[in-house]
Structures are given as C-alpha cells and as structure tokens.
Amino acid sequence: MYNNILSEQKKQINYITINRPKQLNALNKETIEELHQALKVADENPEVGVIILTGSGDKAFVAGADIKEFADFSISQGGELAMNGQKILFSFIENLSTPVIAAVNGFALGGGLELAMASHIRVASSNARMGLPEVSLGVIPGYGGTQRLTQLVGKGKANEMVFTAGMIKAEDALSWGLVNYVVKPEELMAKAEDIAGRILKNSASAISSAIKAINANFEDGVNGFEVEIEEFGKCYGTADFKEGTTAFMEKRKANFRG
C-alpha cells in the first residue's frame, strides 16, 4: 500500500514507521503524502486510540528532508513547499484528534525534528541527536520549526539551535524541554507504549477536546480560555462524560472504549 512507510495496528495502537533506511528515513514529497494518508486513516479509525510514529532502524528517526528534491526551487516554489508541507503533515499532526507519540531513534534533523515537534509527545533514545541545520544550507526551517522549537525550549535556546545549525544530545533535549523522556535505545518502544497505555485508559473524546484547547493557546487571534470553555461544555454531551461520571459515583473504573 505504501512505498516509504509501514503502518500496523496492534490492539488500540497504530504504529507508523518511516521506512527509508538507506536514506536515513529522509522526508521526500511521496513520504510526506504517505504519512498524511496513514495518519488520516488511523485518526478516522475508532479502534485506534494512540499513534506511535518512529523511523526504521536504529540510526535515524528522520535525518531531514530530501534536499535534492528542492535544490533548484524558485522563491515562489520554496514558499509553496513550506506551505504545502505544513498543511499536509506538520500542522495536520499537531491538530489530529488522536494523540501522536514520536519515538525518536537516532538522528532527528531538520524536517525530522520538525516532525517530532509536531507530535504531541516525544520520547527519545539516549543515542538520539537533534538539530535544525537549515541555515548551513542557506535556508531556514520551513515546516514549523522556528515556531514550535521556540514554544518548547524558549527563544534563547531556539535562537542558538537555529543560528548554529548544531546538533544537541538527547540529555540536553530533555533538560531543555524538547522531549518528555530519554531512555536506552532498547527501551524506546516500551516507553512509548507505556505512555500510550496510560492514555488509552481515558476518554478519547475528552482527549480530542484537550488537544484543541491546548493548541488554541498558540494560535494568533484565538482566545485559548474561550476554546477551553467551549470544549469543556461539549464534553457534557458525550457518552464518555456519562460513563466517566457514572463510574466515579459507582466507585468502579470507567469503560470508555467498550
């Protein structure tokens, strides 16, 4: 079905793996489109409660974009590349109603780090290396990197990472708030699955509302408090709210997912 990715569902988790190991899982146009399609299918599947996104092999999550695809682009083509990529994949992931956990194995550079940052939660292996090297090519991050990195690590650290084009170690990424956890490479998927398991105990509809409310805080011209109020109110009309409150009063565990 796909040429560059693998998508597999086990129980309520959908595993999506970028599978271009010879290219260190670099993102080309086809891979971006395939990721969009696989994420869309998983998000629309009521049996999927969490998506885990990773790269094949142990060398790289995604080592960047496929530079040869856009090396000869014009100004307008460059702007279109960034706009389409953000719409099709990076902003699409961030606003997905299903939580996405990025399991970062090895290099996450350029578009690879931008892909991890667009995910809702990030777990890194101790051998992971992260960076935005775009200025060394005469360009800047174009898939939301300048915006999401600043949100996650602050302006000063973001400036340093972007201006120097350097890589940081997993431990630094953890201390800067760029990733949630750092674990041994052999424990990476188990840690991602542990987080997924804790998510799956809770209401899918409430988590979807929470994603909208949290993201609203970073949208220009949007009042995040108003979005929170709106989404909070919507929760009262869901079957999950009825089940959750009933279970609480009956002193039992809620059964949200049937």
Secondary structure, DSSP 8 states (H G I E B T S, - for coil): --SSEEEEEETTEEEEEE--GGGTT-B-HHHHHHHHHHHHHHHH-TT--EEEEEESSSSEEE--B-GGGTTT--HHHHHHHHHHHIIIIIHHHHT-SS-EEEEE-SEEETHHHHHHHHSSEEEEETT-EEE--GGGGT----SSHHHHHHHHH-HHHHHHHHHH--EEEHHHHHHHTS-SEEE-GGGHHHHHHHHHHHHHTS-HHHHHHHHHHHHHTTSTT--HHHHHHHHHHHHTTSHHHHHHHHHHHTTS------
